[in-house]
Amino acid sequence: MTRAGGDLALLRALVEAALVSGDLRSAGGVWRLVGDVPLGPAFVELVGHRLRGIGPEARAALRAARDRRAPAGGAGGGARRTGGRRAAGD
């Protein structure tokens, strides 16, 4: 885990949220994501923890990228938020 920089923890959080939501399903031995990628509380917490130490310029760049990607009225990138929490770093 240390050598991967924690990316395995992020992957695990995404997979667990997709399993719980029913968006990750197995059929004939093949796993498929059949819905949006759910951003569960564990994922939001992990990303938030990583973003706490970034400086104001990096935070502004992330917000600008987020705002350019977000379609009107929804979260960007096809992902959805859960639990009414704001995206990490806001």
N, CA, C and O of each residue as an XYZ file, in Angstrom:
360
protein
N       0.825     -1.190      0.000
C       0.000      0.000      0.000
C       0.863      1.245      0.000
O       0.560      2.193     -0.725
N       1.918      1.279      0.781
C       2.759      2.457      0.860
C       3.394      2.753     -0.496
O       3.442      3.910     -0.914
N       3.879      1.730     -1.181
C       4.509      1.929     -2.487
C       3.518      2.445     -3.510
O       3.918      3.141     -4.443
N       2.244      2.133     -3.371
C       1.223      2.594     -4.308
C       0.716      3.984     -3.957
O      -0.133      4.524     -4.666
N       1.211      4.566     -2.892
C       0.804      5.904     -2.513
C      -0.635      5.995     -2.044
O      -1.222      7.077     -2.055
N      -1.213      4.872     -1.629
C      -2.582      4.896     -1.140
C      -3.630      4.715     -2.221
O      -4.820      4.673     -1.907
N      -3.239      4.606     -3.476
C      -4.203      4.455     -4.563
C      -5.065      3.215     -4.400
O      -6.216      3.200     -4.837
N      -4.526      2.178     -3.780
C      -5.318      0.972     -3.554
C      -6.464      1.250     -2.586
O      -7.541      0.667     -2.716
N      -6.242      2.128     -1.624
C      -7.318      2.494     -0.699
C      -8.429      3.233     -1.439
O      -9.609      3.019     -1.157
N      -8.063      4.099     -2.380
C      -9.067      4.814     -3.174
C      -9.846      3.834     -4.052
O     -11.071      3.914     -4.148
N      -9.131      2.917     -4.685
C      -9.787      1.920     -5.524
C     -10.743      1.069     -4.702
O     -11.873      0.810     -5.117
N     -10.285      0.638     -3.540
C     -11.141     -0.182     -2.680
C     -12.405      0.572     -2.277
O     -13.496      0.002     -2.278
N     -12.262      1.846     -1.933
C     -13.425      2.653     -1.542
C     -14.413      2.774     -2.695
O     -15.623      2.710     -2.480
N     -13.912      2.949     -3.917
C     -14.803      3.040     -5.082
C     -15.511      1.717     -5.353
O     -16.713      1.692     -5.617
N     -14.759      0.616     -5.285
C     -15.346     -0.702     -5.549
C     -16.392     -1.045     -4.495
O     -17.470     -1.537     -4.827
N     -16.079     -0.788     -3.229
C     -17.050     -1.087     -2.164
C     -18.324     -0.267     -2.329
O     -19.424     -0.791     -2.150
N     -18.188      1.015     -2.670
C     -19.381      1.854     -2.867
C     -20.200      1.362     -4.058
O     -21.430      1.373     -4.014
N     -19.517      0.929     -5.130
C     -20.229      0.419     -6.306
C     -20.943     -0.890     -5.995
O     -22.040     -1.131     -6.499
N     -20.340     -1.730     -5.176
C     -20.992     -2.978     -4.774
C     -22.232     -2.698     -3.925
O     -23.291     -3.286     -4.142
N     -22.085     -1.795     -2.960
C     -23.202     -1.469     -2.072
C     -24.363     -0.851     -2.852
O     -25.526     -1.151     -2.584
N     -24.042      0.010     -3.816
C     -25.092      0.685     -4.590
C     -25.734     -0.244     -5.624
O     -26.804      0.055     -6.154
N     -25.077     -1.370     -5.907
C     -25.591     -2.279     -6.930
C     -25.130     -1.915     -8.328
O     -25.560     -2.538     -9.298
N     -24.257     -0.910     -8.453
C     -23.778     -0.479     -9.764
C     -22.657     -1.361    -10.305
O     -22.344     -1.289    -11.493
N     -22.045     -2.192     -9.456
C     -21.020     -3.128     -9.894
C     -21.615     -4.527     -9.763
O     -21.938     -4.982     -8.666
N     -21.752     -5.199    -10.906
C     -22.433     -6.502    -10.920
C     -21.608     -7.543    -11.667
O     -20.866     -7.237    -12.601
N     -21.767     -8.780    -11.221
C     -21.102     -9.898    -11.866
C     -22.134    -10.693    -12.661
O     -23.210    -11.025    -12.163
N     -21.775    -10.990    -13.911
C     -22.633    -11.816    -14.771
C     -21.727    -12.708    -15.607
O     -20.910    -12.219    -16.387
N     -21.875    -14.012    -15.442
C     -21.069    -14.949    -16.204
C     -19.583    -14.836    -15.915
O     -18.759    -15.079    -16.797
N     -19.232    -14.469    -14.689
C     -17.835    -14.362    -14.298
C     -17.170    -13.058    -14.694
O     -15.965    -12.897    -14.504
N     -17.942    -12.116    -15.247
C     -17.399    -10.825    -15.662
C     -18.053     -9.728    -14.832
O     -19.279     -9.647    -14.758
N     -17.236     -8.888    -14.207
C     -17.747     -7.770    -13.415
C     -17.919     -6.564    -14.313
O     -17.039     -6.236    -15.109
N     -19.072     -5.900    -14.177
C     -19.355     -4.709    -14.984
C     -19.906     -3.603    -14.105
O     -20.681     -3.840    -13.178
N     -19.483     -2.384    -14.424
C     -20.041     -1.204    -13.788
C     -21.226     -0.790    -14.645
O     -21.048     -0.405    -15.800
N     -22.442     -0.865    -14.092
C     -23.655     -0.632    -14.876
C     -24.298      0.720    -14.595
O     -25.335      1.045    -15.174
N     -23.704      1.496    -13.729
C     -24.239      2.813    -13.419
C     -23.104      3.798    -13.262
O     -21.975      3.533    -13.676
N     -23.402      4.920    -12.671
C     -22.383      5.915    -12.383
C     -21.446      5.398    -11.295
O     -21.802      4.503    -10.528
N     -20.263      5.964    -11.239
C     -19.324      5.620    -10.172
C     -19.788      6.341     -8.911
O     -19.749      7.570     -8.854
N     -20.224      5.593     -7.901
C     -20.680      6.249     -6.670
C     -19.495      6.689     -5.819
O     -18.567      5.916     -5.579
N     -19.537      7.928     -5.370
C     -18.478      8.430     -4.497
C     -18.954      8.287     -3.065
O     -19.568      9.196     -2.506
N     -18.666      7.142     -2.482
C     -19.098      6.859     -1.125
C     -18.333      7.672     -0.094
O     -17.337      8.318     -0.422
N     -18.792      7.643      1.144
C     -18.168      8.417      2.213
C     -16.683      8.094      2.422
O     -15.896      8.996      2.711
N     -16.292      6.835      2.282
C     -14.884      6.465      2.480
C     -14.008      7.115      1.411
O     -12.911      7.588      1.711
N     -14.480      7.140      0.178
C     -13.721      7.762     -0.908
C     -13.586      9.264     -0.675
O     -12.497      9.822     -0.803
N     -14.694      9.911     -0.335
C     -14.682     11.357     -0.086
C     -13.721     11.692      1.053
O     -12.990     12.679      0.983
N     -13.725     10.877      2.090
C     -12.827     11.104      3.228
C     -11.364     10.943      2.829
O     -10.525     11.756      3.218
N     -11.048      9.901      2.056
C      -9.667      9.677      1.631
C      -9.156     10.820      0.751
O      -8.040     11.304      0.937
N      -9.974     11.241     -0.198
C      -9.557     12.332     -1.079
C      -9.442     13.627     -0.282
O      -8.496     14.390     -0.475
N     -10.391     13.878      0.606
C     -10.331     15.071      1.450
C      -9.060     15.118      2.268
O      -8.443     16.174      2.412
N      -8.665     13.967      2.808
C      -7.439     13.890      3.602
C      -6.218     14.254      2.755
O      -5.319     14.957      3.217
N      -6.198     13.774      1.527
C      -5.073     14.073      0.633
C      -5.030     15.550      0.238
O      -3.954     16.112      0.033
N      -6.183     16.162      0.133
C      -6.237     17.552     -0.328
C      -6.007     18.575      0.777
O      -5.792     19.752      0.487
N      -6.047     18.158      2.017
C      -5.890     19.112      3.127
C      -4.570     19.875      3.074
O      -4.515     21.035      3.483
N      -3.513     19.247      2.580
C      -2.204     19.875      2.605
C      -1.850     20.688      1.372
O      -0.740     21.217      1.298
N      -2.741     20.810      0.406
C      -2.376     21.548     -0.806
C      -2.502     23.048     -0.571
O      -3.275     23.494      0.277
N      -1.747     23.802     -1.318
C      -1.736     25.248     -1.181
C      -2.893     25.908     -1.910
O      -3.638     25.252     -2.638
N      -3.040     27.211     -1.709
C      -4.159     27.938     -2.310
C      -4.144     27.938     -3.838
O      -5.209     27.914     -4.455
N      -2.968     27.965     -4.463
C      -2.906     27.951     -5.924
C      -3.379     26.606     -6.479
O      -4.124     26.564     -7.458
N      -2.950     25.519     -5.859
C      -3.383     24.186     -6.294
C      -4.877     24.010     -6.067
O      -5.566     23.433     -6.908
N      -5.385     24.498     -4.944
C      -6.817     24.411     -4.644
C      -7.627     25.193     -5.693
O      -8.668     24.722     -6.149
N      -7.148     26.379     -6.071
C      -7.828     27.189     -7.084
C      -7.825     26.471     -8.435
O      -8.815     26.517     -9.165
N      -6.711     25.807     -8.768
C      -6.635     25.067    -10.031
C      -7.609     23.891    -10.039
O      -8.252     23.626    -11.055
N      -7.722     23.190     -8.919
C      -8.673     22.076     -8.830
C     -10.112     22.568     -8.974
O     -10.912     21.947     -9.674
N     -10.440     23.668     -8.322
C     -11.797     24.220     -8.439
C     -12.098     24.636     -9.873
O     -13.197     24.396    -10.373
N     -11.120     25.263    -10.540
C     -11.323     25.689    -11.927
C     -11.555     24.479    -12.831
O     -12.425     24.508    -13.702
N     -10.774     23.413    -12.623
C     -10.958     22.195    -13.422
C     -12.320     21.580    -13.152
O     -12.998     21.144    -14.082
N     -12.728     21.539    -11.885
C     -14.034     20.988    -11.528
C     -15.156     21.788    -12.192
O     -16.093     21.212    -12.745
N     -15.057     23.097    -12.136
C     -16.105     23.949    -12.688
C     -16.212     23.830    -14.200
O     -17.307     23.959    -14.745
N     -15.111     23.588    -14.885
C     -15.145     23.413    -16.346
C     -15.754     22.080    -16.739
O     -16.354     21.972    -17.809
N     -15.612     21.047    -15.888
C     -16.108     19.707    -16.217
C     -17.557     19.488    -15.829
O     -18.222     18.639    -16.422
N     -18.071     20.229    -14.848
C     -19.403     19.958    -14.307
C     -20.491     20.397    -15.275
O     -20.534     21.563    -15.666
N     -21.382     19.466    -15.671
C     -22.531     19.867    -16.486
C     -23.505     20.660    -15.630
O     -23.484     20.565    -14.403
N     -24.343     21.427    -16.268
C     -25.316     22.234    -15.525
C     -26.160     21.354    -14.629
O     -26.770     20.387    -15.086
N     -26.192     21.695    -13.341
C     -27.060     20.999    -12.398
C     -26.552     19.682    -11.861
O     -27.328     18.938    -11.262
N     -25.260     19.353    -12.053
C     -24.809     18.060    -11.536
C     -23.331     18.024    -11.269
O     -22.604     18.967    -11.580
N     -22.884     16.910    -10.680
C     -21.471     16.707    -10.402
C     -20.755     16.388    -11.703
O     -21.352     15.813    -12.613
N     -19.498     16.749    -11.801
C     -18.737     16.529    -13.029
C     -18.290     15.100    -13.208
O     -18.278     14.310    -12.264
N     -17.920     14.776    -14.442
C     -17.295     13.511    -14.760
C     -18.176     12.289    -14.651
O     -17.649     11.177    -14.623
N     -19.496     12.431    -14.588
C     -20.377     11.287    -14.518
C     -20.460     10.646    -13.155
O     -21.192      9.673    -12.975
N     -19.736     11.162    -12.201
C     -19.776     10.600    -10.854
C     -20.878     11.268    -10.047
O     -21.325     12.368    -10.370
N     -21.306     10.586     -8.993
C     -22.314     11.200     -8.147
C     -21.829     11.221     -6.715
O     -21.056     10.367     -6.283
N     -22.303     12.216     -5.994
C     -21.956     12.336     -4.584
C     -22.997     11.603     -3.762
O     -24.146     11.455     -4.178
N     -22.579     11.145     -2.582
C     -23.519     10.480     -1.694
C     -23.556     11.195     -0.370
O     -22.584     11.841      0.020
N     -24.648     11.088      0.314
C     -24.764     11.617      1.655
C     -24.847     13.123      1.746
O     -24.697     13.679      2.834
N     -25.084     13.806      0.624
C     -25.233     15.239      0.649
C     -23.950     15.978      1.005
O     -23.996     17.154      1.366
N     -22.806     15.305      0.909
C     -21.537     15.935      1.247
C     -20.986     16.636      0.024
O     -21.232     16.219     -1.108
N     -20.244     17.697      0.255
C     -19.604     18.402     -0.834
C     -18.337     17.655     -1.224
O     -17.808     16.856     -0.451
N     -17.863     17.924     -2.425
C     -16.631     17.287     -2.881
C     -15.481     17.681     -1.969
O     -15.465     18.777     -1.409
N     -14.533     16.789     -1.827
C     -13.375     17.030     -0.971
C     -12.660     18.294     -1.395
O     -12.492     18.550     -2.587
N     -12.242     19.082     -0.427
C     -11.503     20.286     -0.709
C     -12.351     21.533     -0.793
O     -11.803     22.628     -0.916
N     -13.639     21.419     -0.732
C     -14.536     22.584     -0.778
C     -14.760     23.137      0.604
O     -15.487     24.118      0.766
